[in-house]
Amino acid sequence: MRYYLRDDTLVVRGDFHALSSGVDGGLSHVTTLLNHTVPHGYDAPEPKRTLFHLAASLGIWDSYYGLMTAVPMRHLVVLRYDFLTVFITAGVTHPTPDAPGTINIIVTSSEGFTPAALAGACITITEAKVQGLRDRDRTCTGTTSDAIIVASEGQAVHQYAGPVSPAGSRIMSAVRHGVSIALDRHEGRVPADHPAFFIYSRFNGGGWIEWSQTNCPYYPCHFKGQRCDFCYCPLYPCGDETLGGWVKSSSGGKVWACTDCTLNHEPEVVRHLKRNPEATLNELKAVSKRG
């Protein structure tokens, strides 16, 4: 899975088995997930056509699912919890048919879900969204245009995604926290001139930690002059054993460990990846002269 921003659009690329409640959604195999900011007052008669032209403008001609929102992408919240990456934009100006407001949630997993688990995840996401709204003293359960995409890659290992399952408990935590933070950012309680990135850490009992590129207490964690544009590697887990390896996690599963890898900190690699966000790992290794 790879994700990046293009102007007003979040683009998530991969090889997904996905379930979407958005425009022209359903259950299908797709390679791209989109969350696109439209102008306030957007009322196009054919939103499917809007997404088609958007995908074409991005050079995406294969299968995709798309969502639309009036929330700017600078208010996007990205959360990483083990094998899950969650993307949330949230606006609840008025949760009624005559006023704007949309909460879009995309949950991706590097571990495969069965169709039943994809459907179960949608229920868990909705329950977590309501809890996140309650955490900000909202009595509504959502807005009239909320949408969800759940997408997984690889062989199915998760049969269920209810709130006490391994996948569902992570989804519950990420979505609840993410909805609250996304509301704070969109409603101005927290300054937001760029997307926020949160990682679930098990240190000191576990909790959500926001990564910031500025004033990092660990700089330089690898070498002087390193680039920190991608503190949390966008290639993770790459599976390349010349860069890392699978180790047993504290939860009993396996996690990709790449503590000593510096690829995504090398200035020439970072420059190339930002210009070419879909560059392959072999291409990046060639840029760094590792290939």
Backbone bond lengths (Angstrom), bond angles and torsions (degrees), N, CA, C in turn:
res aa  C-N    CA-C-N  psi(-1)  N-CA   C-N-CA  omega(-1)  CA-C   N-CA-C  phi
1 M - - - 1.457 - - 1.523 109.38 -
2 R 1.320 115.65 139.08 1.457 122.07 177.56 1.524 108.17 -137.59
3 Y 1.309 118.00 138.03 1.458 118.98 176.87 1.520 110.17 -134.11
4 Y 1.332 114.92 152.70 1.461 121.15 177.79 1.514 108.71 -161.70
5 L 1.336 115.68 166.25 1.458 122.16 177.74 1.520 109.29 -105.58
6 R 1.331 114.82 138.00 1.458 122.52 172.43 1.525 107.09 -126.98
7 D 1.343 115.66 100.05 1.458 121.77 -177.50 1.535 110.03 55.72
8 D 1.331 117.53 -110.63 1.458 121.24 -175.37 1.526 112.97 -98.50
9 T 1.323 117.34 22.36 1.460 119.98 -173.20 1.528 111.78 -133.21
10 L 1.326 115.68 130.92 1.455 121.46 167.85 1.523 107.58 -86.31
11 V 1.329 116.47 128.61 1.460 122.17 179.16 1.525 108.02 -118.19
12 V 1.318 116.93 123.28 1.463 122.32 177.34 1.525 107.25 -118.78
13 R 1.328 116.18 119.94 1.463 120.96 -175.36 1.520 110.24 -114.77
14 G 1.332 115.92 142.20 1.452 120.34 179.10 1.516 110.93 179.38
15 D 1.302 115.64 -156.57 1.466 122.50 178.34 1.522 106.29 -128.12
16 F 1.331 116.40 85.09 1.454 122.39 -164.89 1.524 114.12 -106.24
17 H 1.319 114.78 142.46 1.460 122.35 160.20 1.516 103.89 -100.82
18 A 1.342 118.23 115.54 1.449 120.42 -165.30 1.518 113.00 -135.03
19 L 1.329 114.06 154.98 1.457 122.98 175.07 1.523 107.29 -126.13
20 S 1.343 116.53 127.72 1.457 121.04 -176.91 1.512 110.95 -130.78
21 S 1.355 115.73 139.19 1.459 121.04 172.33 1.522 111.06 -100.43
22 G 1.332 117.10 6.80 1.452 122.15 -177.11 1.520 112.92 -84.20
23 V 1.329 114.22 -165.65 1.466 121.77 -178.50 1.532 110.31 -56.32
24 D 1.338 116.57 125.91 1.461 121.91 178.39 1.530 111.30 54.21
25 G 1.335 115.85 38.79 1.454 120.71 -176.84 1.517 113.08 -82.46
26 G 1.323 115.47 -157.52 1.450 121.63 -176.76 1.512 110.24 133.53
27 L 1.304 116.88 -156.76 1.464 123.81 179.15 1.523 107.90 -114.29
28 S 1.342 116.64 121.32 1.461 119.01 -175.22 1.519 110.69 -164.08
29 H 1.331 114.37 170.61 1.459 121.60 169.81 1.520 107.55 -91.75
30 V 1.327 117.46 124.73 1.463 121.56 -179.92 1.521 109.46 -136.04
31 T 1.320 115.23 159.48 1.465 120.70 179.39 1.517 112.68 -107.99
32 T 1.352 117.31 -11.75 1.456 120.44 -173.23 1.525 110.72 -141.77
33 L 1.344 115.00 139.77 1.461 122.66 173.78 1.522 107.21 -122.78
34 L 1.326 116.95 134.36 1.464 121.66 -176.21 1.525 110.51 -125.22
35 N 1.327 116.15 143.21 1.464 121.95 166.42 1.519 105.80 -132.02
36 H 1.330 116.24 114.10 1.467 121.69 -168.45 1.523 111.07 -118.54
37 T 1.336 116.17 133.40 1.456 121.65 176.65 1.517 110.21 -83.98
38 V 1.334 116.24 124.61 1.466 122.70 176.17 1.526 108.26 -109.09
39 P 1.331 118.09 160.31 1.469 120.44 -179.77 1.524 111.71 -64.79
40 H 1.327 115.85 152.34 1.460 119.60 173.07 1.526 108.78 -59.45
41 G 1.307 116.06 138.18 1.457 120.40 -177.71 1.507 113.67 86.59
42 Y 1.336 117.77 4.49 1.465 121.38 178.83 1.527 109.73 -55.29
43 D 1.317 116.00 128.18 1.461 120.24 -178.23 1.528 110.07 -149.21
44 A 1.343 116.05 47.14 1.458 120.20 -179.02 1.526 109.87 -67.94
45 P 1.332 118.01 139.37 1.470 120.11 -178.66 1.518 113.08 -69.79
46 E 1.341 117.74 -21.16 1.457 121.04 -177.99 1.528 110.03 -130.16
47 P 1.329 118.55 80.48 1.470 120.06 179.59 1.525 112.83 -59.81
48 K 1.334 116.71 -27.53 1.462 119.47 176.93 1.528 110.57 -60.53
49 R 1.333 117.01 -38.25 1.463 120.77 178.69 1.530 110.95 -68.15
50 T 1.341 116.32 -37.01 1.465 119.97 176.84 1.520 110.94 -58.39
51 L 1.339 116.04 -45.65 1.456 119.95 -179.72 1.529 111.66 -68.56
52 F 1.318 116.93 -35.49 1.462 120.03 178.53 1.529 110.37 -61.90
53 H 1.325 116.72 -47.36 1.467 119.81 179.76 1.526 111.22 -66.58
54 L 1.336 116.49 -35.81 1.461 119.78 176.63 1.523 110.30 -61.90
55 A 1.339 116.71 -49.98 1.464 120.57 -179.05 1.529 110.65 -59.67
56 A 1.321 116.74 -42.00 1.467 120.19 179.50 1.523 110.86 -62.68
57 S 1.344 116.86 -40.09 1.465 120.22 180.00 1.524 111.97 -65.34
58 L 1.336 116.01 -24.76 1.468 121.22 178.36 1.528 112.15 -91.25
59 G 1.344 116.47 1.53 1.461 120.51 -178.71 1.508 113.16 76.09
60 I 1.343 117.03 23.88 1.459 121.82 -178.79 1.525 108.06 -105.11
61 W 1.313 115.92 111.88 1.460 120.81 -177.83 1.522 112.41 -115.43
62 D 1.334 116.18 -8.78 1.457 118.54 -179.85 1.527 109.83 -89.57
63 S 1.304 117.96 -168.14 1.464 122.62 -171.85 1.527 111.42 -70.26
64 Y 1.332 115.20 140.95 1.461 120.16 -178.65 1.525 109.86 -152.58
65 Y 1.342 114.35 159.51 1.457 122.68 167.46 1.521 106.92 -119.63
66 G 1.334 117.01 143.02 1.449 119.72 -177.81 1.512 112.99 -136.17
67 L 1.328 115.02 148.20 1.459 123.70 174.06 1.527 107.92 -123.98
68 M 1.336 116.64 158.07 1.461 121.47 177.68 1.521 109.81 -132.75
69 T 1.336 115.55 149.62 1.450 121.85 -176.52 1.515 109.43 -153.80
70 A 1.332 117.28 158.53 1.461 121.41 171.59 1.525 111.41 -91.88
71 V 1.325 117.60 -2.74 1.461 121.94 -179.43 1.530 109.62 -76.77
72 P 1.333 119.60 128.19 1.465 121.08 177.11 1.526 111.46 -63.54
73 M 1.324 116.04 148.02 1.462 119.45 -178.74 1.529 112.63 -69.70
74 R 1.322 117.89 -12.89 1.466 118.08 174.67 1.532 110.80 -70.38
75 H 1.328 117.46 -13.63 1.460 121.80 177.06 1.530 111.94 -96.26
76 L 1.317 116.78 5.10 1.462 121.58 178.54 1.526 110.81 -62.03
77 V 1.343 115.66 141.17 1.463 121.74 173.69 1.527 108.03 -118.39
78 V 1.330 115.84 127.30 1.468 122.53 177.92 1.520 107.92 -114.14
79 L 1.322 116.67 131.21 1.466 121.13 -178.69 1.524 109.59 -128.75
80 R 1.327 115.00 136.59 1.474 120.95 179.23 1.519 109.28 -118.81
81 Y 1.331 116.20 124.40 1.467 121.33 177.94 1.525 106.81 -136.57
82 D 1.335 115.98 100.53 1.468 122.15 -178.20 1.532 110.69 53.47
83 F 1.325 118.07 -114.27 1.463 121.20 -174.91 1.528 113.03 -87.64
84 L 1.335 117.25 2.50 1.461 121.23 -178.80 1.516 111.83 -105.01
85 T 1.332 116.41 141.52 1.460 122.48 166.54 1.522 106.79 -126.85
86 V 1.332 116.15 127.11 1.458 122.34 -173.29 1.521 109.36 -120.74
87 F 1.343 116.19 136.91 1.458 122.83 -179.29 1.528 108.35 -122.75
88 I 1.340 116.79 127.53 1.466 120.10 -175.48 1.525 110.58 -136.00
89 T 1.333 116.23 130.98 1.458 122.57 163.82 1.520 106.42 -121.71
90 A 1.341 116.67 139.26 1.465 119.25 -173.54 1.519 111.27 -141.24
91 G 1.324 115.42 124.84 1.452 122.58 171.88 1.513 108.73 -138.76
92 V 1.320 117.04 129.14 1.466 120.57 179.95 1.526 109.19 -134.22
93 T 1.329 116.65 51.61 1.454 120.41 -179.11 1.520 110.35 -50.65
94 H 1.316 116.27 -51.51 1.462 122.40 172.54 1.526 107.17 -149.69
95 P 1.320 118.83 122.23 1.472 120.60 -178.69 1.525 111.96 -82.50
96 T 1.324 117.23 51.60 1.460 122.11 -178.20 1.515 109.79 -132.11
97 P 1.331 118.52 163.13 1.460 120.53 -177.23 1.525 114.70 -63.76
98 D 1.346 118.53 -20.47 1.456 119.80 -173.25 1.524 113.59 -102.13
99 A 1.325 117.87 15.58 1.459 119.78 178.92 1.523 110.03 -149.49
100 P 1.357 116.74 156.15 1.470 119.62 -173.29 1.524 112.89 -73.16
101 G 1.300 115.09 158.81 1.448 121.46 176.26 1.512 110.26 157.08
102 T 1.326 117.26 123.86 1.462 121.03 179.67 1.515 109.67 -147.60
103 I 1.324 116.75 133.82 1.457 122.38 170.34 1.524 106.86 -112.54
104 N 1.322 116.08 113.10 1.465 121.93 177.14 1.516 109.40 -106.83
105 I 1.320 116.34 131.32 1.461 121.70 -178.47 1.525 109.02 -131.53
106 I 1.329 115.66 124.60 1.463 122.12 174.60 1.522 107.76 -117.85
107 V 1.321 116.12 123.93 1.459 121.95 176.98 1.523 108.46 -115.55
108 T 1.327 116.80 122.79 1.458 120.85 176.91 1.521 109.69 -117.57
109 S 1.333 115.60 148.93 1.455 121.16 -179.31 1.522 109.63 -134.17
110 S 1.322 115.60 135.50 1.466 120.25 174.54 1.521 111.20 -82.41
111 E 1.345 116.84 -4.55 1.463 122.47 173.79 1.522 107.91 -111.69
112 G 1.336 117.11 133.80 1.447 121.86 -171.32 1.518 114.96 -66.94
113 F 1.337 115.44 146.49 1.461 123.61 175.19 1.522 108.57 -112.78
114 T 1.319 117.34 143.34 1.457 120.63 168.93 1.534 108.02 -73.86
115 P 1.348 118.60 164.48 1.466 119.32 175.18 1.525 112.80 -54.75
116 A 1.341 117.15 -38.39 1.459 120.04 177.90 1.527 111.49 -63.16
117 A 1.329 116.47 -39.34 1.468 120.13 178.98 1.524 110.91 -67.94
118 L 1.342 117.79 -37.09 1.463 120.36 176.02 1.521 110.27 -60.66
119 A 1.340 116.73 -44.89 1.461 120.59 179.15 1.530 110.94 -65.84
120 G 1.335 116.20 -42.30 1.462 120.03 178.34 1.512 111.98 -62.52
121 A 1.346 116.15 -36.09 1.459 120.12 178.85 1.524 111.35 -62.73
122 C 1.337 117.29 -36.18 1.469 120.29 178.19 1.522 111.11 -61.63
123 I 1.342 116.32 -39.58 1.465 120.01 177.14 1.528 110.31 -65.14
124 T 1.334 115.91 -45.90 1.470 120.48 -179.65 1.518 111.22 -62.19
125 I 1.329 116.97 -41.65 1.466 121.07 178.53 1.528 110.28 -59.98
126 T 1.320 116.40 -43.97 1.462 120.48 -179.21 1.526 111.12 -63.80
127 E 1.333 116.80 -43.28 1.462 120.14 177.59 1.533 110.83 -61.64
128 A 1.335 116.56 -42.35 1.465 120.48 -179.77 1.528 111.13 -67.62
129 K 1.326 116.63 -37.27 1.468 120.52 177.72 1.521 110.80 -59.61
130 V 1.340 116.58 -44.61 1.463 120.53 179.40 1.524 110.44 -62.16
131 Q 1.336 117.10 -41.36 1.461 119.77 178.03 1.524 111.14 -63.71
132 G 1.344 116.93 -39.28 1.452 120.44 177.18 1.523 112.00 -62.72
133 L 1.334 116.61 -39.18 1.461 120.95 176.05 1.528 110.71 -65.26
134 R 1.327 116.40 -41.88 1.466 119.92 177.58 1.534 110.88 -61.73
135 D 1.335 116.41 -36.20 1.463 120.01 179.02 1.522 111.90 -63.01
136 R 1.326 116.72 -19.81 1.469 121.18 176.51 1.525 110.88 -110.65
137 D 1.318 114.76 25.76 1.476 122.43 173.29 1.518 113.11 59.79
138 R 1.336 117.23 33.43 1.465 120.97 174.69 1.520 109.36 -96.77
139 T 1.324 116.27 134.77 1.459 120.32 179.20 1.518 112.33 -89.88
140 C 1.344 117.51 -13.58 1.463 120.44 179.31 1.526 110.13 -75.24
141 T 1.311 117.13 160.20 1.464 122.14 177.54 1.521 111.65 -101.80
142 G 1.319 116.52 3.94 1.456 121.66 -178.91 1.508 109.50 152.75
143 T 1.333 116.95 -162.84 1.456 121.72 176.96 1.526 108.58 -121.52
144 T 1.311 115.86 177.09 1.466 120.11 -175.65 1.523 112.87 -77.25
145 S 1.336 118.03 -8.08 1.468 119.54 -176.33 1.522 113.17 -127.79
146 D 1.333 118.00 20.46 1.470 121.13 178.25 1.528 110.58 -61.18
147 A 1.322 115.86 148.28 1.468 120.14 179.16 1.518 110.53 -145.54
148 I 1.326 114.70 155.46 1.468 122.30 -175.98 1.525 109.19 -134.76
149 I 1.338 115.25 141.67 1.467 121.59 164.81 1.526 107.36 -127.40
150 V 1.327 116.96 130.40 1.466 122.30 170.54 1.514 106.82 -117.39
151 A 1.330 117.21 127.23 1.463 120.88 -175.07 1.521 109.92 -139.67
152 S 1.330 116.83 134.31 1.460 120.31 178.86 1.523 110.13 -130.94
153 E 1.329 114.04 156.71 1.465 121.26 179.28 1.524 109.48 -120.86
154 G 1.330 116.22 151.28 1.451 121.19 174.09 1.511 113.61 87.14
155 Q 1.314 114.54 179.46 1.464 121.69 -179.47 1.519 110.53 -63.33
156 A 1.332 116.43 138.52 1.463 121.16 -176.99 1.522 111.16 -64.68
157 V 1.326 116.07 121.15 1.462 121.72 175.48 1.525 110.92 -119.78
158 H 1.344 117.02 -12.11 1.463 120.82 -179.95 1.527 108.81 -111.20
159 Q 1.337 115.05 113.83 1.456 121.17 179.99 1.531 111.87 -85.24
160 Y 1.309 115.99 -24.68 1.459 121.60 -176.70 1.528 109.22 -137.00
161 A 1.339 115.84 157.98 1.462 120.34 176.41 1.525 110.52 -141.63
162 G 1.336 115.97 33.38 1.458 120.41 173.65 1.520 110.01 -67.55
163 P 1.328 118.43 167.58 1.468 121.82 -170.33 1.521 116.04 -65.60
164 V 1.350 119.07 -13.28 1.462 119.04 177.14 1.526 111.81 -107.66
165 S 1.322 118.00 0.96 1.461 121.34 176.72 1.524 109.78 -78.37
166 P 1.339 118.66 162.91 1.471 119.92 179.19 1.529 112.97 -56.31
167 A 1.329 116.77 -43.04 1.467 119.07 179.00 1.517 110.94 -73.95
168 G 1.330 116.78 -45.55 1.449 120.79 -175.12 1.515 114.07 -64.95
169 S 1.328 117.09 -37.27 1.469 119.09 179.75 1.523 110.86 -65.32
170 R 1.320 116.67 -35.90 1.460 120.31 176.77 1.535 110.72 -69.59
171 I 1.336 116.18 -42.43 1.462 120.14 177.22 1.527 109.95 -59.93
172 M 1.316 117.24 -45.75 1.459 121.97 -179.21 1.528 110.84 -56.81
173 S 1.327 116.39 -47.65 1.458 120.71 -178.66 1.526 111.51 -64.78
174 A 1.338 116.93 -46.90 1.466 120.86 -176.09 1.526 111.65 -66.50
175 V 1.326 117.01 -45.54 1.466 119.81 -176.48 1.524 110.54 -69.54
176 R 1.310 117.91 -43.33 1.466 119.50 179.17 1.523 110.78 -59.00
177 H 1.325 116.59 -48.32 1.465 120.48 179.55 1.524 110.50 -65.76
178 G 1.328 116.42 -43.21 1.458 120.49 -175.49 1.515 113.71 -66.45
179 V 1.346 117.97 -39.80 1.465 120.58 178.54 1.526 110.05 -62.35
180 S 1.318 117.23 -44.57 1.465 120.72 179.38 1.522 111.67 -59.87
181 I 1.330 115.78 -47.08 1.464 119.93 -179.06 1.520 110.77 -67.29
182 A 1.332 117.66 -39.96 1.463 120.59 179.77 1.526 111.23 -62.49
183 L 1.330 117.47 -38.64 1.460 120.63 175.79 1.522 111.27 -64.92
184 D 1.321 116.77 -42.56 1.466 120.35 178.04 1.525 111.36 -57.88
185 R 1.317 116.07 -41.48 1.455 120.43 -177.14 1.533 110.91 -72.33
186 H 1.321 117.27 -44.71 1.461 120.10 -176.93 1.526 112.00 -70.01
187 E 1.329 116.93 -30.92 1.458 120.90 -177.25 1.519 113.53 -93.92
188 G 1.359 116.72 4.85 1.450 120.90 170.52 1.510 116.42 87.03
189 R 1.324 118.74 4.70 1.465 119.69 177.59 1.520 111.29 -73.99
190 V 1.334 116.01 -24.38 1.464 122.07 176.10 1.530 107.72 -125.99
191 P 1.339 118.81 125.82 1.474 120.12 178.72 1.523 110.32 -58.22
192 A 1.337 116.13 140.37 1.467 119.72 -175.62 1.516 110.34 -147.25
193 D 1.330 115.88 93.75 1.458 119.33 175.31 1.525 112.06 -106.64
194 H 1.343 116.27 2.51 1.465 121.93 175.40 1.515 107.69 -159.23
195 P 1.340 118.56 160.32 1.466 120.54 -179.34 1.525 112.65 -58.27
196 A 1.324 115.88 153.72 1.466 121.70 178.09 1.521 109.63 -103.89
197 F 1.331 115.35 147.02 1.462 120.76 -178.98 1.514 109.10 -127.75
198 F 1.346 115.91 125.53 1.465 122.07 -179.20 1.529 109.92 -121.30
199 I 1.324 115.59 142.22 1.457 122.90 177.19 1.524 108.34 -123.42
200 Y 1.333 116.41 134.61 1.461 119.19 174.75 1.529 108.48 -81.71
201 S 1.329 115.61 120.77 1.462 121.71 -179.64 1.516 110.09 -113.28
202 R 1.325 116.67 139.89 1.461 121.13 179.15 1.527 112.74 -91.55
203 F 1.325 117.44 1.05 1.457 119.63 177.81 1.528 110.33 -66.85
204 N 1.328 115.62 144.97 1.469 122.24 176.10 1.527 112.04 54.72
205 G 1.322 116.06 41.22 1.450 119.74 175.10 1.511 115.03 93.33
206 G 1.314 118.08 -7.84 1.458 121.82 176.78 1.515 113.18 93.33
207 G 1.319 115.79 145.54 1.460 120.89 178.09 1.515 111.17 166.04
208 W 1.331 115.52 171.83 1.461 122.03 -178.43 1.523 110.61 -88.60
209 I 1.320 115.44 132.19 1.465 122.01 -179.70 1.515 108.62 -123.84
210 E 1.326 116.45 129.77 1.463 120.15 177.01 1.523 109.55 -86.56
211 W 1.336 115.33 129.08 1.459 119.93 176.07 1.515 109.21 -88.55
212 S 1.320 115.78 133.25 1.454 121.25 176.12 1.514 109.38 -125.41
213 Q 1.327 115.99 135.33 1.460 120.36 -179.16 1.520 111.45 -72.42
214 T 1.335 117.11 -24.54 1.460 120.70 -176.65 1.520 110.59 -94.15
215 N 1.330 115.12 145.40 1.467 122.37 176.36 1.524 112.96 55.51
216 C 1.319 116.94 39.34 1.461 120.15 -179.69 1.529 109.62 -70.72
217 P 1.344 118.24 125.24 1.469 120.44 -178.12 1.517 113.07 -70.56
218 Y 1.348 117.99 -12.22 1.460 121.57 -177.20 1.525 112.96 -98.83
219 Y 1.351 116.99 -2.93 1.468 118.76 -177.63 1.529 110.15 -73.04
220 P 1.346 117.68 136.30 1.473 126.54 -9.23 1.520 110.38 -86.80
221 C 1.310 117.16 127.98 1.467 119.66 -178.90 1.529 111.17 -81.09
222 H 1.337 117.80 -14.88 1.470 120.58 179.71 1.525 112.06 -125.24
223 F 1.323 117.61 -58.98 1.465 118.95 -178.18 1.521 108.98 -156.15
224 K 1.308 116.10 153.72 1.456 121.48 -179.66 1.530 109.55 -64.67
225 G 1.301 116.21 134.15 1.458 120.96 -179.33 1.511 113.75 90.28
226 Q 1.333 117.98 4.21 1.456 120.70 -179.72 1.527 110.68 -65.67
227 R 1.339 117.34 152.16 1.459 122.80 174.46 1.520 108.67 -93.88
228 C 1.322 116.66 136.04 1.465 121.49 -176.99 1.526 112.67 -115.13
229 D 1.321 116.78 24.05 1.465 120.26 178.44 1.523 110.92 -61.10
230 F 1.339 116.40 -32.25 1.454 121.36 -179.48 1.522 108.62 -121.43
231 C 1.323 116.43 70.51 1.467 118.94 -179.45 1.521 109.52 -58.59
232 Y 1.357 116.17 -44.15 1.461 119.70 175.94 1.522 106.92 -100.70
233 C 1.309 116.63 114.07 1.465 122.53 -166.20 1.534 112.98 -56.77
234 P 1.334 118.51 126.78 1.467 121.23 177.60 1.525 112.95 -70.95
235 L 1.332 117.77 -7.65 1.463 121.80 178.20 1.528 111.87 -94.83
236 Y 1.327 116.84 -4.29 1.474 121.19 -172.87 1.524 111.93 -70.10
237 P 1.346 118.80 135.30 1.465 126.99 -9.81 1.527 109.53 -88.56
238 C 1.305 117.65 124.07 1.466 119.93 -173.78 1.530 112.24 -76.31
239 G 1.331 118.14 -27.09 1.462 121.21 179.35 1.514 114.38 77.08
240 D 1.332 117.63 5.29 1.463 121.71 179.62 1.532 108.50 -84.93
241 E 1.329 117.12 111.54 1.456 120.69 -174.23 1.518 113.84 -74.62
242 T 1.335 117.50 -2.48 1.467 119.12 170.62 1.526 110.35 -82.13
243 L 1.348 116.38 -10.95 1.463 121.32 -177.90 1.529 112.97 -114.74
244 G 1.324 117.57 -18.53 1.459 120.86 -177.63 1.514 110.67 -173.01
245 G 1.330 116.94 -160.72 1.454 120.72 -179.63 1.516 111.05 -169.14
246 W 1.335 116.18 162.47 1.460 121.78 178.93 1.519 109.77 -83.63
247 V 1.332 116.54 133.17 1.460 121.63 177.64 1.527 108.10 -131.16
248 K 1.323 116.24 162.03 1.452 120.92 178.64 1.515 109.91 -73.96
249 S 1.333 115.87 133.19 1.466 120.38 -179.00 1.520 110.28 -90.97
250 S 1.334 115.62 168.88 1.460 120.78 179.94 1.522 111.96 -67.56
251 S 1.351 116.73 -19.53 1.459 120.34 179.84 1.524 112.38 -89.33
252 G 1.348 116.41 -0.44 1.457 120.73 177.11 1.509 114.95 100.08
253 G 1.317 117.81 -12.12 1.457 121.63 177.80 1.514 111.33 -90.57
254 K 1.332 115.83 -154.66 1.459 121.15 177.48 1.517 109.94 -119.78
255 V 1.319 115.63 145.49 1.456 121.14 179.11 1.525 108.61 -134.99
256 W 1.320 115.72 144.92 1.461 120.76 -179.74 1.523 108.87 -79.67
257 A 1.330 117.07 122.39 1.464 122.93 -179.25 1.519 109.74 -109.33
258 C 1.322 116.58 123.41 1.477 120.63 -178.39 1.523 109.83 -139.89
259 T 1.324 115.46 42.44 1.457 121.91 -174.73 1.531 112.62 -56.22
260 D 1.319 117.08 -37.82 1.465 120.53 -174.29 1.518 113.39 -91.99
261 C 1.335 117.95 -0.67 1.462 120.29 -179.77 1.528 110.14 -76.49
262 T 1.319 116.42 132.65 1.472 121.36 179.64 1.526 112.33 -115.83
263 L 1.330 117.01 8.30 1.460 120.44 -172.66 1.525 112.26 -54.29
264 N 1.338 117.34 -47.84 1.460 119.90 -175.32 1.525 112.99 -80.72
265 H 1.338 116.90 6.62 1.467 121.08 173.94 1.524 112.27 -109.03
266 E 1.328 117.16 -9.49 1.460 119.67 -178.73 1.526 109.76 -72.72
267 P 1.335 118.39 125.78 1.470 121.10 -172.61 1.516 114.17 -53.19
268 E 1.340 117.89 -42.18 1.459 119.59 -177.12 1.530 111.47 -69.24
269 V 1.340 116.25 -33.25 1.464 120.41 178.29 1.525 110.13 -70.47
270 V 1.317 117.12 -43.03 1.465 121.27 179.50 1.520 110.63 -61.20
271 R 1.333 116.39 -44.81 1.469 119.59 179.25 1.520 110.91 -60.39
272 H 1.333 116.51 -43.01 1.466 120.23 -178.99 1.525 110.82 -67.18
273 L 1.324 117.92 -41.77 1.456 121.14 -177.09 1.531 111.37 -67.93
274 K 1.327 117.36 -35.67 1.462 119.82 179.11 1.526 111.13 -70.05
275 R 1.327 116.38 -31.97 1.473 119.41 176.34 1.525 111.01 -78.48
276 N 1.343 116.06 -31.26 1.470 121.27 -175.13 1.524 108.97 -130.26
277 P 1.344 118.03 78.33 1.466 120.66 -170.85 1.521 114.82 -65.33
278 E 1.342 118.04 -14.71 1.459 119.54 178.44 1.531 111.84 -104.67
279 A 1.319 116.61 18.92 1.457 120.36 177.38 1.525 110.40 -59.39
280 T 1.332 116.94 140.84 1.460 120.83 179.90 1.525 110.15 -76.57
281 L 1.333 115.01 163.67 1.453 119.76 178.25 1.521 110.88 -62.29
282 N 1.339 117.87 -41.94 1.462 120.33 178.76 1.527 111.43 -62.03
283 E 1.327 115.63 -36.74 1.468 119.86 177.36 1.521 110.45 -63.53
284 L 1.323 116.87 -43.66 1.472 120.52 179.86 1.521 111.44 -67.80
285 K 1.318 116.83 -36.85 1.468 119.32 177.45 1.519 110.79 -66.13
286 A 1.336 116.17 -34.60 1.468 119.48 176.68 1.524 110.94 -66.77
287 V 1.312 116.92 -38.78 1.469 121.08 177.73 1.522 109.66 -62.07
288 S 1.335 117.24 -37.85 1.460 120.35 -179.43 1.519 112.41 -87.19
289 K 1.365 115.33 1.76 1.473 121.84 -178.93 1.523 112.23 66.94
290 R 1.348 116.40 27.36 1.459 120.54 174.67 1.523 110.90 -91.76
291 G 1.364 115.81 -24.62 1.445 120.18 -172.66 1.519 113.18 -68.69
